[in-house]
Amino acid sequence: MATATIIPGENTIAAEIFIAAPSQRVFQAITDPAQMPQWWGQKDMYRITEWKADLRPGGQWSSVGVGADGTTFRVDGEYLQVEPPRLLVHTWISSWTGALKTVVRWELEPSGDTGTLLKIRHEGFAAAPEAAQNHGEGWKRVLGWLLGFAEKGETVDTRN
């Protein structure tokens, strides 16, 4: 089960989850443009339909998605650090928060022979504290979807 906590003084969301899959597998799931649309979303909520990535420091990434009501959205950013399979840091600019630019840090720590402790820090919500609350709930969902995909091969289309 994913946990997510908002750290008000730091304008940060801290989330983590244990995934029973090797770090290489988890890193691939969060960086491969072919895999991201398979797991990021849920039929009755929202889903990513397209992911593009130039996976290198300074490289750009973008995603396009659709909500359950048919409304489209997008998230764009730039990779700041790429150190497979243990670290990924990128900016995050979503269509639903306007010009707010935040930074997401994914830390993957091997745990045992086949597990990964995934920690996320999403920082930069000083100008929009309400966005931190929404993103905190969102990260719990996203990490649960990632766990289902990495451990059991669940996709947006097969998930209940």
HELIX and SHEET records of a PDB file:
HELIX    1   1 PRO A    8  GLU A   10  5                                   3    
HELIX    2   2 SER A   23  THR A   31  1                                   9    
HELIX    3   3 MET A   36  TRP A   39  1                                   4    
HELIX    4   4 SER A   95  THR A   97  5                                   3    
HELIX    5   5 PRO A  129  LYS A  152  1                                  24    
SHEET    1   A 9 THR A   3  ILE A   7  0                                        
SHEET    2   A 9 THR A  12  ILE A  19 -1                                        
SHEET    3   A 9 GLY A 115  GLU A 123 -1                                        
SHEET    4   A 9 THR A 102  SER A 111 -1                                        
SHEET    5   A 9 LEU A  87  SER A  94 -1                                        
SHEET    6   A 9 THR A  72  GLU A  83 -1                                        
SHEET    7   A 9 GLN A  60  GLY A  67 -1                                        
SHEET    8   A 9 TYR A  46  ALA A  53 -1                                        
SHEET    9   A 9 GLY A  41  GLN A  42 -1                                        
END                                                                             
